[in-house]
Amino acid sequence: MDDGTGSRGERMLQHRFGTEERARRFYDEQVLDHLNPAMRAFVARQELMFLATSDLRGGCDNSLRAGPAGFARTLDARRLAWPEYRGNGVMASLGNITENPQVGLLFVDFVEDCVGLHVNGAARIVDDGVLRADHPELPVDPVPGRKPERWVVVQVREAYIHCSKFIPRLYRGPTEGGRDAGRLRQRRPGFVESRRTAPVAAPRPVQWPAEWSRRIPTSRPQPRADQP
């Protein structure tokens, strides 16, 4: 019997490829409709997450959110919130949420736990003062002068752990203090191009490894003299 777990497309492909039993075990044993204590503790340790949204027509966007450990807060077992700061005038994610509240969050710990946490649900935008009136325990950002203008609050519909099999383990580098921090925060030339001006810097030519040279040409073949 269909209990509403998973999309119609999921069900169709599970039937086509014979994975219905495996999928049923996943839905029954791993997918929750809330954040359990272990998940809430995991969120409290995270410094980044990926946010997937789409507009009313289905146009998708994926964005990064980051901050101090615990920047995303679990208000309770069924609600999760994160701050939005001044500076992003495009508001692609928030614009999508105003049209389509369905969001997909992915928290990934590449350093300690090497697992991911998926959270899917319906989002709404709340002013900072309004949310703090109900939740005075919300943290104050340690960066001087940076204060959330608003928060996004998600009503959790699904929460489950991402398999760690293919999550690489990474190691922390020097990202705080000293010249390394400034160097890492600088925009690299060539990645930003204005529609009104020329690129900041021309991209570097690709240098293929020698063992690839027979399979991947490094330039377009030139026409012969007898060819037009």
C-alpha positions in Angstrom: 0.0 0.0 0.0 1.3 3.5 -0.9 1.7 5.5 2.3 2.9 8.6 0.5 6.6 8.0 1.1 8.7 8.8 -2.0 7.6 10.4 -5.3 5.6 8.8 -8.0 8.8 8.8 -10.2 10.7 6.9 -7.5 8.0 4.3 -7.3 7.9 3.9 -11.0 11.6 3.3 -11.3 11.7 1.1 -8.3 9.2 -1.2 -10.0 11.0 -1.0 -13.4 14.4 -1.9 -12.0 13.3 -4.3 -9.3 14.4 -2.3 -6.2 11.0 -2.0 -4.5 12.0 -4.2 -1.5 15.2 -2.4 -0.9 13.4 1.0 -1.2 10.7 -0.2 1.2 13.4 -1.1 3.8 14.9 2.4 3.4 11.6 4.2 3.8 10.6 2.0 6.9 14.0 1.9 8.7 15.8 5.2 7.8 13.4 8.0 6.8 12.0 9.9 9.7 9.4 12.7 9.8 11.4 14.5 12.4 15.0 15.2 13.6 16.0 12.6 16.3 18.5 13.6 19.1 21.5 12.3 17.1 20.4 14.4 14.1 19.9 17.5 16.2 23.4 17.0 17.7 24.9 16.6 14.3 23.3 19.8 13.0 24.6 21.7 16.0 28.2 20.8 15.0 27.9 21.7 11.3 29.5 24.8 9.7 27.9 24.5 6.2 24.9 23.1 4.3 23.7 23.0 0.7 20.2 24.4 0.0 18.2 23.3 -3.0 15.1 25.3 -4.1 13.0 25.7 -7.2 10.6 28.3 -8.4 7.0 27.8 -9.3 7.9 26.6 -12.8 10.5 24.1 -11.6 13.6 26.1 -12.3 16.1 24.9 -9.7 18.9 26.5 -7.7 21.5 25.1 -5.3 23.3 27.3 -2.9 25.7 27.1 0.0 25.0 28.4 3.5 27.8 28.5 6.1 28.7 30.0 9.4 30.0 29.1 12.8 29.3 25.6 14.1 25.6 25.5 14.9 24.6 28.4 12.7 21.7 26.3 11.7 19.5 25.7 14.7 16.9 23.0 15.5 14.1 24.8 17.2 12.5 21.5 18.1 12.3 18.0 16.6 10.2 19.2 13.6 11.6 22.7 12.9 15.0 23.8 11.7 16.1 27.4 11.0 19.2 29.2 9.7 20.0 33.0 9.4 20.0 35.1 6.3 22.4 38.1 6.3 22.5 41.4 4.5 24.6 41.5 1.4 23.0 39.0 -1.0 20.8 41.3 -3.1 19.9 38.6 -5.7 18.0 36.5 -3.2 17.6 33.6 -5.6 16.9 31.0 -2.8 14.5 33.2 -0.9 12.8 34.2 -4.1 12.2 30.6 -4.9 10.9 29.9 -1.4 8.3 32.7 -1.8 7.0 30.9 -4.9 7.6 27.3 -3.8 8.2 26.5 -0.1 9.6 23.0 -0.7 13.3 22.9 0.0 16.0 20.2 0.3 18.9 20.6 2.7 22.1 18.6 2.8 24.5 18.9 5.7 27.8 17.1 5.1 30.6 16.6 7.6 33.7 15.9 5.5 36.1 16.1 8.5 34.8 14.2 11.6 31.8 12.0 11.0 32.0 11.7 7.2 28.3 11.4 6.9 25.5 13.6 5.5 22.1 14.5 6.7 19.2 15.1 4.3 16.3 17.3 5.5 13.3 18.0 3.2 10.4 20.2 4.1 8.4 23.4 3.7 10.2 26.7 4.4 9.0 30.1 5.4 10.8 33.4 5.9 10.7 35.1 9.3 12.1 38.4 10.4 14.9 38.2 13.0 13.1 40.1 15.6 9.9 38.0 15.3 11.8 34.7 15.6 13.9 35.9 18.5 10.8 37.0 20.4 9.7 33.3 20.4 13.3 31.9 20.7 15.5 34.2 22.7 18.1 31.5 22.9 19.1 32.0 19.2 22.8 32.7 19.0 24.4 36.1 18.2 26.9 35.8 15.3 30.5 36.3 16.6 31.6 38.3 13.6 31.5 42.0 14.5 28.7 44.0 12.9 27.1 40.9 11.2 23.5 40.4 12.3 20.8 38.3 10.7 18.1 40.2 8.9 15.8 37.3 8.7 15.6 33.5 9.2 14.4 30.6 7.1 12.3 28.2 9.2 11.7 24.7 7.7 9.0 22.4 8.8 10.6 19.0 8.5 8.9 16.4 6.3 11.7 13.9 5.8 15.1 13.4 7.5 17.6 10.7 6.8 21.3 10.0 6.8 23.3 10.0 3.6 25.5 6.9 3.2 29.1 7.7 4.1 30.5 5.3 1.5 31.3 7.9 -1.1 31.9 11.0 1.2 35.6 11.8 1.1 37.4 12.7 4.3 39.0 16.1 4.2 41.3 17.9 6.5 41.1 21.4 7.9 43.5 24.0 6.5 44.6 27.4 7.8 41.4 29.5 7.3 41.5 31.8 10.4 43.9 34.6 11.1 47.2 35.6 9.3 47.8 36.0 5.6 46.4 32.6 4.7 42.9 33.7 5.6 43.1 36.8 3.4 44.5 34.8 0.5 41.8 32.2 0.7 39.1 34.8 0.8 40.3 36.7 -2.3 38.4 36.2 -5.5 40.4 34.3 -8.0 40.7 36.1 -11.4 38.9 34.6 -14.3 35.9 33.3 -12.4 33.9 36.5 -12.5 33.0 38.1 -15.8 30.9 41.2 -16.3 28.4 41.3 -19.1 29.5 44.9 -19.8 33.3 44.4 -19.7 35.9 41.8 -20.7 36.8 39.0 -18.3 39.1 39.9 -15.4 41.7 37.5 -16.6 41.9 35.0 -19.5 41.6 31.4 -18.4 44.9 29.5 -18.3 45.4 26.9 -21.1 44.6 23.4 -20.1 47.7 21.3 -19.6 46.7 17.7 -20.1 48.9 14.9 -18.6 51.1 13.3 -21.2 49.3 10.0 -20.8 46.1 11.6 -21.9 47.4 13.3 -25.0 46.4 10.5 -27.4 42.8 10.4 -26.2 42.1 14.1 -25.5 43.3 16.6 -28.1 44.6 19.8 -26.6 43.5 22.0 -29.5 41.2 21.8 -32.5 42.7 20.2 -35.5 43.8 22.7 -38.2 42.4 22.3 -41.7 44.8 21.1 -44.4 45.9 23.5 -47.1 43.8 21.7 -49.7 40.7 22.0 -47.6 38.4 25.1 -47.8 
